[in-house]
Amino acid sequence: MPKITSVNVFGFDIKLEEPFKISFKTFTHVRNLLIVIKTDDGIIGYGEAAPFKAITGDSRKDAIRFSYLAIGKLLGADPTNLKMIHEILEEVEKLTNIHSQTIKAAIDMACYDICGKMENKPVYKLLGAEKPNCIPNTLTIGIRSVQETVETAKRYLEIFREDGLKRIKLKLSGNPTKDYERVIAVAKFFDGELTLDANQAYTNPDIAVNVFRKLYEELGDRIILIEEPCPKGELDKMKYVKEKVEIPIFADESAATYRDAIKIAEHAAADGVNIKLQKAGGIYWGLKIAKVAHDYKLKLMVGCMLESGLSIAAGVHFASAIRDVINTDLDADLTLPRDIIDESSRMPFENGARIPRENPGLGVKLNPWVMDFVENNFFINKVW
């Protein structure tokens, strides 16, 4: 039985090439944490935490505090026993009243990485898939003017033309006129499919229904789904929108955890759920959410926060192995000016889908500049 001998936490900041705006926040940096777990037989697993309080429920400060409290409890534990690992993390939460879904996700990823390396299998095969599912993946455009949105979409089409880009995701602002204009403007020159994400922007569900109906009249089934139209947790509003429009409505912020997903399912509040490993608490809990969705006949998408190629790799393996996934939004690493993993180990974007590598575990290799900090046990506080 392998045992955990060390758990180390490293911070890293990467400046985005341009600000990324959603309905209630503008991001300028990736501000994440790298988890490195070592075992007594020399195997190393990597994981990543991408905290953002409004969605994952924890701040970077929360995540760091939780990680330091969890380290002592994890030493000597078997990293291949994921149930026990998560029981330890839940015990830390109860004892300290400090919560961090993203650190749980990072530790979970690192343990799955170790499991795959021990069995010489990629993580998606550990999860039971013989071959990876190839699911269309979106490229996301934040809130911008109509002209800027169109220019960005055209740039993506040019950059990712050889990758077979099939879907674009547009963030919505909650202004029905501007949202309609932006979606239609992109649809006029992009003949692929679209997904839309309101990020809770429509406080009045009737306004959401009106603009979504209008878009459906114009574009029909080219719009695959709409995420989180109304404020987080207001399930009656989400259900109202779901029942009034033809476009499938997916819960995102309202379905952060396993317990949230059960509420969504029991309330029949959405047609599907967006599983983000960062808010779910990792692959272990993501699998449980997927089981709930399957039992209630809900569709799934697998999304991401502002993550590097490390955490995206975990999402790609996860999405490639589970049922009922109709869309992935695993794109954050594709436009990063710099990544913590080596380019050769990035999950490929081919034929419009993210494809897991066949290397053992998550299949990622840290960049040399990251390894310098890891090997010297420094907190990476430089901005790239």
C-alpha positions, 0 to 999 in steps of 0.5 A: 500500500503506497503512503503519502510522504509529502504534500506541498502547495505552490501559488502561481499567477499568470497575467491574461493577454486581455481582461476576461469579463463575465456578468459580475466580474472582470478577470486579469490574472489566473491566480491558482495553486499547485499541489504536489503529492509524493509517495513512499515509492517515489511517485509524484502526483500533481493537482491544481486549485482555482479558487473564486469565492463567488463560484467555488465557495472559497478564496485563495486565502481560504484555499491556502489555509485549508491546504496547510491544515489538511497536510498533516492529516494526509501524511501516511494516507493511501492516495489510491483510496479516494474514499478515505482521502475525501473522508479525511478532507471532510473531517478537516472541514468539520474540525476547522469550519474552513472549506475549500472545494478547490483544494479538495479538487487539487488533492483529488487530481493529484491522487488520481494522477498517482493512481494512473502512474501506479497502474500505468494507465491514463486517468480516463481508463481508470474511470472505466472507459476503453476509448475516450468520448469525443465531445465538441468543446467550446471556445469562450468569449467574455462580455464585450461590445458587438464589434469586439465580440465579432473580432474575437470570434473571427480571431478564434476561427483563424487560430483554431481553424485546423483544430476543427472549432465547431462551437463558440460560447458567449457570455451574456450580460443581462442586457437583453438588447445587447445580448441579442445583438452580440449572439446574432452578430456572431451567428451571421458569420459563424455557421457552427453551434453556440452555447450561452452563459448568463452567469446569473445575469437575468434577475427577472426570468420573464426578460430572460424568457423573452430574449431566449425565445427570440434567439431560438426563433432566429437560430433554433437548435444551433444554440445547444444550451444556456447556463445559469440564467438567473441568480444562484440558488433561485431554483424556481426562477431557473425552472420557470425559464426552463419550462418556457423556452425551447433551449436546454437550460443548464445549472452551473453556479447553482449546482456547485456541489453534489448536494446542490446537484441533488436539489437541482434534480429533485426540483426539476429546475434544469435540463442539465448540469455543468460539472466543474471539478473545481466546484465539485471537489474533484473527480471523486465527487464529479462522478457522484454528480454524474450518477445523480444526473443519469438517474434523473435523466439530466444531460451534462456538460463539463466546464472549467474555471480560469485553469492551467493545462494541469487542471484542464487535463483532469477535466478532459480525462473526466469528461472523456469517461462519463456518460451523458456529456453533450458539451465541454467547455475546457478551453481556459488553457488554450489562450493562456500566454504561459502555462505551468505544464509543458506544451508537449503534454497539453491535452490536444484540441482536435476535430473540435474536441479535447482529447486525453493523452495516453500517458499514465495518470493525467499525462502532464509534465511541469514546465522547467520554470515551475520545477525550479520552484517546486524542487526548491519548495518556494511559493511561486509569487511571481506574475508571468 
